[in-house]
Amino acid sequence: MWYNCLEYIFLSNFFMINEVNHSADFEIKSLSFDTKKDILELKSETLQSIKNIDFLKRPKSERLKYVNINQIDSKILSERKSVDLKFTFTFDGKYNKELYLKTTAWQLLPKEVESVMSWGVKYSRDNLEWEFFSEKNTRLLIHEWTQISIKKDNYRDIDAVKSITSNNSEELNKYSWKNNDIVSWAISRWIDPTFALSVFSTLFTSFTSSNEAVVHLEDMFTQFDRERGKLQTADMSDELKLKLSKKYNPEDWQVKAEDVWVDKIKIDEYEKNDLSREWFLAKALLFWAELETKYGIPKMAVVWQALLESGDGQSDLTKIWFNAFGIKATWDQAHVIYDSWEFENGNYTMQTSKFRKFWSLEDSFEAYAKLLNTPRYRKSFAHTNDPEKFLSTIIDSWYATDPSYVSKVKSRLNHFGLSFDS
């Protein structure tokens, strides 16, 4: 089920990049720090708690060795050797959760690497600076114990690199009137530069150095591909434009969305579906009051599940697709693909799953009620007068894998001043 799809928060500050001149040949600028204090000495004790944004201050060629078990560095990869990598984010026995959640393949691998194999699936990138996606448009996740294989045929040859570089340079010249790093990064990742300038440029406030700004740019465009992967779209869909416009321009996101050619009707629909937590709770209580008699399911057990599975109504799956319960889709149902946490073999692991799309929030509640009225959950209805027992029996019937599922009921209800007996 839906376990609060990870929201990656990657900007703690808003920042402005000064316009810079680019050389005739298109290249993303490598990091060259002005002083020794700009670059961290990454010892094991530092790696235990280092933030991802500080990890990115290492030159890209020096990052890989810190997060793979055999400490293989980028130089070995650039020599076109066949290499198998197994990643880890545990240093001297201490697990760094932020690096685990935020570090991506493109932040670690040289641009010459065109594709990799991971657990029998091939992941490729079309441009020199891009995330790795499978044929099904799922993004390669680099997590604890992720294994990837890079063979000689996973590399671009020199002529291919030169060709892509030349094409990028020609595209960059079209935006010479706006010579800045935002355009460069957008072109290198096949993102519409007009969109990048409109949505992202207002995020910038001054930094102490241009190098610091470049680090945050890398983080920002990594986030772009995370969102693109969640929405299962390789192009600039309206959903992606709306999501990012509002996330990074909360004051005038409607204007930004119109600037990148999103229809006003879609903007209004998106705004209407942008639920507050209190509004979502009120709707959940209202819907279930109407459905409780019809289906005989204890109200508070289900209202809490809606709060947990939807992240209090704030998850993309709920806001965009009206799926308040993380209901998985069968092969013939309209769906969207997201990453979610599942509990297996005593550990939480990230998995990619198909989740149902609904036309309204109420449809989602109705579908959930019908799901619980299938034979799989029949024994739960012996406990309709005991919401906590009812919920426990649902979990025992493999509704979810999280062993802490029932205990989280009370936590979420208490957060809103509610209880099972409300």
Wavefront OBJ file of the C-alpha trace (Angstrom):
o trace
v 0.000 0.000 0.000
v 0.945 3.615 -0.049
v 3.469 4.495 2.609
v 3.697 8.234 2.240
v 5.681 8.514 -0.971
v 8.964 10.189 -0.152
v 8.968 13.932 -0.503
v 12.456 15.091 -1.265
v 13.156 18.540 0.175
v 16.225 19.774 -1.569
v 16.295 23.571 -1.162
v 16.662 25.117 2.254
v 17.281 28.569 0.820
v 16.197 30.520 -2.209
v 19.120 31.734 -4.254
v 20.060 33.870 -7.226
v 22.745 32.993 -9.747
v 24.672 35.775 -11.425
v 24.819 35.551 -15.187
v 28.091 34.108 -16.435
v 29.689 33.833 -19.833
v 30.091 30.418 -21.413
v 32.845 29.276 -23.694
v 32.038 28.358 -27.276
v 32.101 24.668 -26.404
v 29.185 23.654 -24.216
v 30.261 22.134 -20.908
v 28.730 22.037 -17.474
v 31.249 23.735 -15.243
v 33.142 21.420 -12.934
v 33.464 22.545 -9.344
v 36.681 24.348 -8.532
v 36.640 25.716 -5.018
v 38.350 28.940 -4.151
v 39.596 28.015 -0.708
v 40.390 24.856 1.189
v 37.536 25.524 3.589
v 35.033 25.180 0.714
v 35.693 21.467 0.412
v 35.198 19.022 3.243
v 37.763 16.471 4.299
v 35.564 13.395 4.028
v 36.671 11.094 6.783
v 34.450 8.281 8.000
v 33.169 10.284 10.963
v 32.202 13.109 8.601
v 30.392 10.732 6.267
v 28.281 9.417 9.132
v 26.254 12.611 9.246
v 27.177 14.665 6.174
v 24.273 16.372 4.402
v 23.713 15.583 0.745
v 24.206 19.215 -0.280
v 27.659 19.171 1.359
v 28.491 15.828 -0.220
v 27.843 17.475 -3.605
v 30.581 19.985 -2.878
v 33.046 17.243 -3.681
v 34.046 17.281 -7.358
v 31.931 14.734 -9.170
v 34.984 12.647 -10.012
v 35.717 12.171 -6.287
v 32.293 11.172 -4.922
v 31.886 7.598 -6.066
v 34.633 6.096 -3.937
v 32.959 7.108 -0.682
v 29.679 5.267 -1.243
v 30.642 1.913 -2.768
v 31.942 -1.005 -0.748
v 35.189 -1.513 -2.704
v 35.910 2.235 -2.868
v 36.157 2.157 -6.653
v 36.675 5.656 -8.004
v 35.646 7.362 -11.236
v 39.111 7.007 -12.744
v 38.680 3.242 -13.025
v 35.354 3.772 -14.790
v 36.832 6.303 -17.181
v 39.458 3.750 -18.201
v 36.611 1.661 -19.621
v 37.138 -1.300 -17.311
v 34.271 -3.635 -16.574
v 33.171 -2.842 -13.037
v 30.532 -4.132 -10.635
v 29.547 -1.674 -7.922
v 27.718 -2.325 -4.662
v 26.684 0.827 -2.820
v 26.607 1.496 0.900
v 25.679 4.486 3.034
v 26.925 3.044 6.324
v 30.191 4.425 7.697
v 31.866 2.885 10.778
v 28.569 1.199 11.567
v 26.511 4.396 11.386
v 23.889 4.664 8.644
v 23.540 8.039 6.857
v 19.838 8.204 5.979
v 20.017 11.484 4.053
v 22.712 10.249 1.677
v 20.677 7.060 1.225
v 17.545 8.989 0.307
v 19.024 11.728 -1.856
v 22.115 10.431 -3.645
v 21.437 9.517 -7.285
v 23.315 7.718 -10.036
v 24.020 10.785 -12.137
v 25.609 12.509 -9.129
v 28.146 9.681 -8.974
v 28.873 8.357 -12.459
v 30.941 10.061 -15.199
v 29.058 11.459 -18.194
v 30.690 8.884 -20.499
v 28.666 6.124 -18.829
v 25.609 5.748 -21.065
v 23.864 2.816 -19.374
v 24.127 0.377 -16.481
v 22.589 -2.946 -15.485
v 20.972 -3.334 -12.071
v 19.265 -6.574 -10.981
v 18.736 -7.599 -14.599
v 17.235 -4.266 -15.706
v 19.000 -1.881 -18.070
v 18.942 1.827 -17.216
v 20.080 4.407 -19.765
v 20.442 8.146 -20.166
v 20.156 9.985 -23.454
v 22.191 13.069 -22.708
v 25.551 13.487 -21.024
v 24.128 14.835 -17.766
v 20.917 12.997 -16.927
v 19.407 10.458 -14.579
v 19.247 6.799 -15.616
v 15.799 5.456 -16.607
v 14.591 2.014 -17.674
v 12.422 1.339 -20.725
v 9.427 1.578 -18.388
v 10.586 5.047 -17.366
v 11.465 4.051 -13.820
v 14.460 5.885 -12.396
v 17.517 4.009 -11.145
v 17.585 4.335 -7.355
v 20.957 4.164 -5.641
v 20.298 2.831 -2.153
v 21.992 0.630 0.438
v 23.248 -2.543 -1.303
v 22.124 -1.445 -4.751
v 24.260 -3.297 -7.288
v 25.066 -2.059 -10.768
v 27.235 -3.504 -13.510
v 29.133 -1.333 -15.994
v 30.734 -3.120 -18.942
v 32.671 -1.789 -21.909
v 29.557 -1.564 -24.053
v 27.891 0.650 -21.428
v 30.099 3.571 -22.454
v 29.727 6.130 -25.213
v 32.600 6.360 -27.624
v 34.486 9.625 -28.108
v 32.628 10.539 -31.304
v 29.243 10.145 -29.572
v 30.327 12.420 -26.735
v 31.557 15.043 -29.210
v 28.305 14.860 -31.180
v 26.115 15.385 -28.112
v 28.371 18.186 -26.884
v 28.131 19.905 -30.280
v 24.344 19.626 -30.384
v 24.081 21.019 -26.864
v 26.341 23.911 -27.808
v 24.164 24.784 -30.817
v 21.063 24.701 -28.638
v 22.721 26.900 -26.022
v 23.469 29.558 -28.652
v 19.723 30.034 -29.148
v 19.585 31.325 -25.588
v 22.621 33.579 -25.757
v 20.447 36.451 -24.566
v 20.148 34.615 -21.251
v 23.649 33.355 -20.662
v 23.405 31.583 -17.329
v 23.923 28.222 -15.761
v 20.213 27.448 -15.536
v 20.019 27.263 -19.325
v 23.172 25.157 -19.515
v 21.910 22.624 -17.038
v 18.479 22.505 -18.639
v 19.897 21.789 -22.097
v 22.271 19.163 -20.728
v 19.269 17.310 -19.304
v 16.851 17.926 -22.184
v 14.639 20.172 -20.108
v 12.922 23.070 -21.841
v 15.130 26.082 -20.951
v 12.101 28.385 -21.018
v 10.506 26.283 -18.295
v 13.708 26.169 -16.249
v 14.157 29.938 -16.444
v 10.532 30.681 -15.625
v 10.094 28.272 -12.737
v 13.554 28.021 -11.180
v 15.219 31.401 -11.666
v 13.102 33.093 -8.987
v 14.449 30.651 -6.401
v 17.850 32.227 -6.206
v 19.169 34.618 -3.597
v 22.809 35.495 -3.363
v 25.388 32.995 -2.198
v 28.862 33.625 -0.910
v 30.368 32.032 -4.024
v 29.332 30.977 -7.505
v 30.575 27.475 -6.654
v 27.960 27.189 -3.935
v 25.292 28.181 -6.439
v 26.449 25.481 -8.871
v 26.105 22.873 -6.117
v 22.509 23.907 -5.510
v 21.812 23.864 -9.236
v 22.920 20.250 -9.375
v 20.625 19.478 -6.459
v 17.720 21.299 -8.092
v 17.921 19.487 -11.399
v 18.286 16.174 -9.586
v 14.953 16.972 -7.932
v 13.438 17.683 -11.340
v 14.169 14.134 -12.490
v 12.847 12.704 -9.225
v 9.513 14.388 -9.857
v 9.547 13.384 -13.510
v 10.038 9.762 -12.511
v 7.156 9.899 -10.020
v 4.794 11.234 -12.673
v 5.933 8.658 -15.233
v 6.455 11.191 -17.976
v 9.499 11.700 -20.152
v 8.246 14.997 -21.532
v 7.187 18.248 -19.912
v 3.679 17.214 -18.892
v 1.247 19.755 -17.466
v 1.246 17.792 -14.207
v 4.994 18.231 -13.857
v 4.857 21.924 -14.747
v 2.109 22.557 -12.205
v 3.774 20.584 -9.440
v 7.142 22.286 -9.796
v 5.673 25.734 -10.428
v 3.772 25.614 -7.160
v 6.552 23.956 -5.189
v 9.150 26.576 -6.073
v 6.955 29.653 -6.589
v 4.203 29.417 -3.969
v 3.308 33.114 -4.214
v 2.744 33.352 -7.977
v 2.725 29.750 -9.185
v -0.371 30.289 -11.373
v 1.466 32.982 -13.320
v 4.520 30.762 -13.697
v 2.375 27.892 -14.931
v 0.751 30.120 -17.549
v 4.209 31.322 -18.601
v 5.064 27.751 -19.577
v 1.821 27.238 -21.496
v -0.382 25.383 -19.052
v -4.071 25.894 -19.807
v -5.940 28.092 -17.291
v -8.593 25.397 -16.789
v -5.942 22.895 -15.689
v -4.412 25.451 -13.348
v -7.805 26.044 -11.708
v -8.394 22.290 -11.376
v -5.000 21.786 -9.774
v -5.626 24.607 -7.310
v -8.994 23.127 -6.359
v -7.368 19.777 -5.646
v -4.593 21.238 -3.515
v -5.987 20.062 -0.202
v -5.165 21.440 3.213
v -4.790 18.935 6.034
v -7.847 20.221 7.849
v -9.934 20.207 4.677
v -8.865 16.658 3.925
v -9.765 15.460 7.433
v -13.188 17.106 7.190
v -13.796 15.438 3.825
v -12.624 12.058 5.146
v -15.057 12.253 8.069
v -17.885 13.349 5.784
v -17.327 10.621 3.199
v -17.094 7.919 5.779
v -20.181 9.094 7.636
v -22.029 8.528 4.353
v -20.416 5.134 3.668
v -20.233 3.626 7.142
v -23.826 2.450 7.189
v -23.606 1.171 3.619
v -20.486 -0.944 4.160
v -20.385 -1.538 7.917
v -16.765 -0.489 8.365
v -15.761 1.337 11.589
v -15.311 4.992 10.762
v -12.225 5.937 12.729
v -10.145 2.956 11.608
v -10.603 4.035 8.007
v -10.305 7.791 8.564
v -6.929 7.177 10.156
v -5.819 4.993 7.272
v -6.697 7.794 4.894
v -4.605 10.210 6.978
v -1.603 7.882 7.068
v -1.672 6.597 3.499
v -2.194 10.069 2.020
v 0.253 11.920 4.270
v -2.672 13.887 5.729
v -3.926 14.499 2.214
v -0.645 16.042 1.062
v 0.876 13.271 -1.077
v 0.993 13.661 -4.845
v -0.979 10.452 -5.200
v -3.846 12.075 -3.286
v -3.585 15.639 -4.582
v -3.199 14.788 -8.240
v -4.787 11.352 -8.607
v -7.317 11.353 -5.699
v -5.970 8.055 -4.321
v -6.260 8.540 -0.556
v -5.512 4.953 0.466
v -2.541 3.934 -1.666
v -4.710 1.432 -3.517
v -2.643 -0.634 -5.921
v -3.815 -1.069 -9.519
v -4.435 -4.255 -11.445
v -3.170 -4.582 -14.998
v -6.425 -3.263 -16.537
v -6.912 -0.215 -14.267
v -5.772 3.343 -14.923
v -2.632 3.837 -12.897
v 0.397 5.929 -12.092
v 3.762 4.566 -10.938
v 5.424 5.729 -7.723
v 8.180 4.573 -5.407
v 7.040 3.602 -1.912
v 8.466 2.018 1.222
v 7.530 -1.615 1.903
v 8.526 -3.814 4.853
v 10.092 -7.116 3.812
v 12.327 -9.607 5.625
v 12.703 -7.326 8.612
v 13.721 -4.232 6.628
v 12.112 -1.288 4.897
v 12.889 -1.293 1.172
v 11.991 1.057 -1.661
v 9.807 -0.529 -4.347
v 8.172 0.713 -7.520
v 4.440 -0.007 -7.795
v 1.343 0.834 -9.821
v -1.268 2.868 -7.963
v -4.822 3.547 -9.092
v -6.021 6.874 -10.471
v -9.469 8.167 -9.482
v -11.718 10.924 -10.789
v -12.578 12.219 -7.323
v -11.620 11.800 -3.687
v -15.015 10.277 -2.952
v -14.415 7.615 -5.615
v -11.266 6.648 -3.721
v -13.197 6.125 -0.472
v -15.831 4.086 -2.283
v -13.164 1.879 -3.883
v -11.519 1.325 -0.522
v -14.818 0.270 1.059
v -15.428 -2.202 -1.752
v -11.903 -3.580 -1.346
v -12.490 -4.351 2.328
v -15.744 -6.097 1.452
v -13.935 -8.787 -0.529
v -13.458 -12.316 0.915
v -9.856 -11.583 1.824
v -10.934 -9.261 4.660
v -14.214 -10.973 5.650
v -13.071 -12.035 9.119
v -12.436 -8.386 10.039
v -16.188 -7.753 10.121
v -16.514 -9.817 13.297
v -14.982 -6.770 15.025
v -17.019 -3.846 13.696
v -17.640 -2.649 17.264
v -13.900 -2.547 17.985
v -12.134 -0.306 15.425
v -8.651 -1.148 16.710
v -9.261 -4.899 16.493
v -10.916 -4.416 13.110
v -7.796 -2.681 11.821
v -5.471 -5.308 13.337
v -7.371 -8.057 11.547
v -7.107 -6.189 8.252
v -3.332 -6.034 8.672
v -3.232 -9.729 9.565
v -4.922 -10.336 6.199
v -1.941 -8.683 4.463
v -3.465 -5.307 3.817
v -0.042 -3.873 4.652
v 3.401 -5.181 5.608
v 4.393 -2.586 8.208
v 4.566 -4.266 11.662
v 3.988 -0.860 13.301
v 0.851 -0.160 11.285
v -1.680 -0.385 14.137
v 0.445 1.553 16.607
v 0.606 4.382 14.082
v -3.191 4.593 14.215
v -3.155 6.171 17.630
v -0.280 8.458 16.741
v -2.064 9.943 13.731
v -5.424 10.231 15.475
v -3.831 11.837 18.526
v -2.197 14.383 16.236
v -5.686 15.588 15.324
v -7.108 15.212 18.826
v -9.082 12.116 17.843
v -9.289 8.513 18.994
v -10.792 5.218 17.845
v -13.856 6.040 19.879
v -14.394 9.517 18.379
l 1 2 3 4 5 6 7 8 9 10 11 12 13 14 15 16 17 18 19 20 21 22 23 24 25 26 27 28 29 30 31 32 33 34 35 36 37 38 39 40 41 42 43 44 45 46 47 48 49 50 51 52 53 54 55 56 57 58 59 60 61 62 63 64 65 66 67 68 69 70 71 72 73 74 75 76 77 78 79 80 81 82 83 84 85 86 87 88 89 90 91 92 93 94 95 96 97 98 99 100 101 102 103 104 105 106 107 108 109 110 111 112 113 114 115 116 117 118 119 120 121 122 123 124 125 126 127 128 129 130 131 132 133 134 135 136 137 138 139 140 141 142 143 144 145 146 147 148 149 150 151 152 153 154 155 156 157 158 159 160 161 162 163 164 165 166 167 168 169 170 171 172 173 174 175 176 177 178 179 180 181 182 183 184 185 186 187 188 189 190 191 192 193 194 195 196 197 198 199 200 201 202 203 204 205 206 207 208 209 210 211 212 213 214 215 216 217 218 219 220 221 222 223 224 225 226 227 228 229 230 231 232 233 234 235 236 237 238 239 240 241 242 243 244 245 246 247 248 249 250 251 252 253 254 255 256 257 258 259 260 261 262 263 264 265 266 267 268 269 270 271 272 273 274 275 276 277 278 279 280 281 282 283 284 285 286 287 288 289 290 291 292 293 294 295 296 297 298 299 300 301 302 303 304 305 306 307 308 309 310 311 312 313 314 315 316 317 318 319 320 321 322 323 324 325 326 327 328 329 330 331 332 333 334 335 336 337 338 339 340 341 342 343 344 345 346 347 348 349 350 351 352 353 354 355 356 357 358 359 360 361 362 363 364 365 366 367 368 369 370 371 372 373 374 375 376 377 378 379 380 381 382 383 384 385 386 387 388 389 390 391 392 393 394 395 396 397 398 399 400 401 402 403 404 405 406 407 408 409 410 411 412 413 414 415 416 417 418 419 420 421 422
